[in-house]
């Protein structure tokens, strides 16, 4: 019998580019090279924003799940018909939620730094200290740009755009500026886990789950924001007769960042504001700088399979 035939060794290579929906799936004989293409310079930035949107969806789902754990405890006052004292019972969100929020913020902050990197790349290798500066005052911005050279090799026209996007350029509302919020939360997250708190807005929609039916509770008048442990005295509840009740909240409950100027805003609302600002108002401003960019060849060698 003749010598047994042997199959040549090969490597199966899959190159995926999610942002461009391009995929190369091929068998490369040993010793060959893989030739692919890098996409548009802004593709990595858009992908970071897409990941932030996915994290936001996870945040919203986690918060919706946590709402079911929150309630208002009603205790009937002795010898007084239908008069109850209310106590908010809002457990703190799971630590996992803070971590997902952190992932969302990191993707958004990184997307901004990618913009500066791509702009500087047009003039050579970007400096390690390049980044997208965010400042609350003009003096602080100049320290970032002149003192720390954050925009090294970035074109002057792009520098002007970056400056126009700064929180200090928005006047008296700078503390509500999306980049101010991002910068404040991102810097906090670098030092500690982002503290979150559950709150309930004034005039919430309330109900009680009975044995066979859900009963709306209309007699409660809550004119203040409730936090865990808040007591609201002498509220009339006529819909249900019991010494104690667990009153559920249908509308009005939200999770907020703790110890920040926007503690009256829901976490997911703030994240959405930041995402939309970067996606719709920042990235498009820099697209003209890359209009003439062509895909770059990416070459990597493939070793022999055993």
Order of alpha helices (4+ residues) and beta strands (2+ residues): beta-beta-beta-alpha-beta-beta-alpha-alpha-alpha-alpha-beta-beta-beta-beta-beta-alpha-alpha-beta
